[in-house]
Amino acid sequence: MSPTKTAPALRLAGRMARLGTETAFEVLVRARALEAQGKDVVHLEIGEPDFDTPANIVEAAVTALRGGYTHYGPSAGLPDLRKAIAEYTGSTRQISVSPDEVVVVPGGKPIIFYTMLALIEAGDEVIYPNPGFPIYESMINYVGGKAVPIPLREELDFRFDMKELASLITDKTRLLILNSPQNPTGGVLSKADIEQIAAIIGDRNIMILSDEIYDRLIFEGEPFSIASLPGFKDRTIILNGFSKTWAMTGWRMGYGVMRPDLAAHIARLMTNSNSCTASFSQMAGIEAIKGDQSAVGVMCREFMKRRDLFYERINRVKGFSCLKPKGAFYMFPNIKKTGWQAKPLADALLEQAGVAALAGTSFGEYGEGYLRFSVATSVENINKAIDRIEAWVGKNL
Ligand SMILES: Cc1ncc(COP(=O)(O)O)c(C=O)c1O
């Protein structure tokens, strides 16, 4: 047989057509390509702290590596870390959590992936915030569920319209996704909001995926978890992680807290996919939770200062108006008065002004009319970005 000159047709599984993406990574690649051509780009697209991981956490990992934590560990996580997470989650949410309710995974994202795989059958409805973290919608569609968006509206401070939520619940609703503080709007659900959501769900057998990954990056009010309300712990999967709070995005460390029978199935998904989370990363995770917390406060105060700067300046730019986010490190200005749609405006700012931001539509259809800027960058970069946006607006609007 003669060797084939062209590769055979790629026969992809049909489900791949339903898988979405996270645009931040694509914009980062485009921005880097522009930089390779010699252009200067201010990066406000990617959602990761610009701080280094605190030194005590790095030291714990180095010690663990030297101490032989280079092997497989249990799929659900190292017992000491599960215990530390159980205590931490229990004390911060005023609930009792045992280590067998904790599954450690490589980052927050796998909890979204595994929750969908474990709970959602074809046709099951999942209500999720829109605009919202794009992986929710992507994964709902991937597993064959029906994605039911609940729009987050600026008029309501990007919180839920409770009447609308009630109207979206049907007999097929299997899962509700909450995310507070929220990506991309920086909105925070108050305790009263969460109590109302709980009242709307009532005693229906609907599970809640509560994405609390920004729980320590909150500028006004206190974080509140629906798992803290009577009768809700057994219906809640708390998603949390180390990426944002302790600036550990590259370590791939996250976890889910859920009823033990579900935790056993999520651990089985881990066995089938990752085997386990890196053992030395987990040892560093114990230090992150139990060690000195001063770096968390320093980062949070710094993000707040940058939020205030961005807020003051962007609201003086023609065509832009922005609410003051209550948490996380994102700004989500309304750009409707520019007369531009979100995607072309984000493209123009990247290519013509050298400012990388994301179109609101990267977070779902209800993100049209908005851009997302990450302020997890220096004051100098924020000032440079807004100077450039102002200059671009001056020429083009
Ligand atoms: C709301 C939300 N959930 C989950 C994640 C995933 O975090 P990780 O990088 O730990 O997988 C992110 C990351 O941006 C996020 O914004």
The ligand as a MOL file (V3000), in Angstrom:
LIG
                    3D

  0  0  0     0  0            999 V3000
M  V30 BEGIN CTAB
M  V30 COUNTS 16 16 0 0 0
M  V30 BEGIN ATOM
M  V30 1 C -16.7670 31.9840 38.2100 0
M  V30 2 C -15.6000 31.0990 38.0030 0
M  V30 3 N -15.6890 29.8110 38.3510 0
M  V30 4 C -14.6630 28.9550 38.1760 0
M  V30 5 C -13.4650 29.3790 37.6370 0
M  V30 6 C -12.3810 28.3660 37.4030 0
M  V30 7 O -11.2760 28.5300 38.1710 0
M  V30 8 P -9.9790 27.5990 38.0120 0
M  V30 9 O -8.9850 28.3920 37.2560 0
M  V30 10 O -9.5670 27.3010 39.4210 0
M  V30 11 O -10.3780 26.3590 37.2890 0
M  V30 12 C -13.3230 30.7200 37.2580 0
M  V30 13 C -12.0760 31.1990 36.6190 0
M  V30 14 O -11.9970 32.2190 36.0040 0
M  V30 15 C -14.4190 31.6000 37.4480 0
M  V30 16 O -14.3510 32.8900 37.0860 0
M  V30 END ATOM
M  V30 BEGIN BOND
M  V30 1 1 1 2
M  V30 2 1 2 3
M  V30 3 2 2 15
M  V30 4 2 3 4
M  V30 5 1 4 5
M  V30 6 1 5 6
M  V30 7 2 5 12
M  V30 8 1 6 7
M  V30 9 1 7 8
M  V30 10 2 8 9
M  V30 11 1 8 10
M  V30 12 1 8 11
M  V30 13 1 12 13
M  V30 14 1 12 15
M  V30 15 2 13 14
M  V30 16 1 15 16
M  V30 END BOND
M  V30 END CTAB
M  END
